[in-house]
Amino acid sequence: MARCASESCGRWRPDVLAGVSGLSVDAGWFCSKTCVEHMVQKRLAGAVRVEQPILASAPHLRLGVLLRHHGALSADQLHDALEAQRKSGLRLGAQARAMFGLDAGMVLRALAAQAGTRYLTAIDPATVQDGPGGLPHEAMAALGLIPFSKPDRDGRVRVASMAPVRWDAVTALSTLAGWKPEPYLVEDEVWAGLFTNYGTAQAEDGSTTRVVIVNSEGEAATRIATLAASGRRARLAEAHWDPYIWVRVHGEAMVNDVLFARPTTQELSWQAANTSH
Ligand SMILES: [Zn+2]
């Protein structure tokens, strides 16, 4: 009746009455783990990257203009800061803070206005000690986002973000977790404090999602197939934002994440050039 969902296989599914055989992934039947791996390889190769969108809602003003607008810098100060920034390589906000003792909250407010998002000057690290949302640290580091509230009835979750907000990562998190993440810009130190404290109140053997970090697409396919084949059925969800691919394997008993960074096009051509020597 049904055939193995791996295109290169096509083996007929044995009669259900014949007993336990094969496994189901995303409602497709696969005769073996190898066939699941083939499917995953294809899927990873075709994973569509979430684009970092051009902001349409908020006017995309330059930070310097916004700092002027908020009265944080005079025209001369802005000129000097831009000049110094070219040599120092600092971000404009950091440069202005270093030169003119600019209030950190002021810079944050301007950055938030620039990104069309909200900001918080402080978040009590204790609010994340029970790990709201249960994200693995590796995933938060890749996303640049830390949930600091539990998902509400509508799936809204407040997430702390360093500047600039990675909207592609926000979309990826939404895809994978099924949430509506609401980013709040925070200073780097606040973000780091949340990161350190996230989930510290949980028991070591807590039921948080386990994450596997792999180095290549091939390794990812193997791990994902193994995780999916550990039960009778599994469901996969994936998100791809530059340069990361994150696959969530919903098994019968638990959820596992597989995360890896796909080399950028430049890195790939560099590798290709390197092997020719
Ligand atoms: Zn097969």
Boltz pocket constraint, residues with backbone or C-beta under 6 A from the ligand:
constraints:
  - pocket:
      binder: B
      contacts: [[A, 4], [A, 5], [A, 6], [A, 9], [A, 10], [A, 11], [A, 30], [A, 31], [A, 32], [A, 35]]
      max_distance: 6.0
